[in-house]
Amino acid sequence: MDNLLSLQMNQAVDSARASQAPQLGAGRTEAEAQTAAEDFEAFLLSQMVTAMFAGTGENNPFGGGPGEQAFRGLLNEEYAKAMAQSGGLGLSDRLTAEILQYQEASRASSQA
């Protein structure tokens, strides 16, 4: 069994080494970079909101049950999206600037 796992790992490593680096698109516009940055900030905020609400709602007379458990993640995501769109933690502006800076550096190195 260990030999099979070792063989599979070696094949995966060999195929990864043989493949070329992924081809990236022509780049992102500033609007696309802003959207990507807001999506990342919304994901981070979603994780924070999920941790914040982890212990709430179990002994609430109007909450709980399987319905709340099923849809709590979706509600947390929507809270996070709303927070990110209204400014959030301020990460999206800085992330947009970083995305555009790396993009320019990549273009400059490919032209050289």
KAPE-V484962 format. One record per run of one state. SS is the DSSP state (a for helix, b for strand, c for the rest). FROM is the first residue (numbers start at 1). TO is the last residue. If there is no record, write none. Layout:
SS | FROM | TO
SS | FROM | TO
This chain:
c | 1 | 1
a | 2 | 18
c | 19 | 29
a | 30 | 52
c | 53 | 64
a | 65 | 85
c | 86 | 90
a | 91 | 111
c | 112 | 112
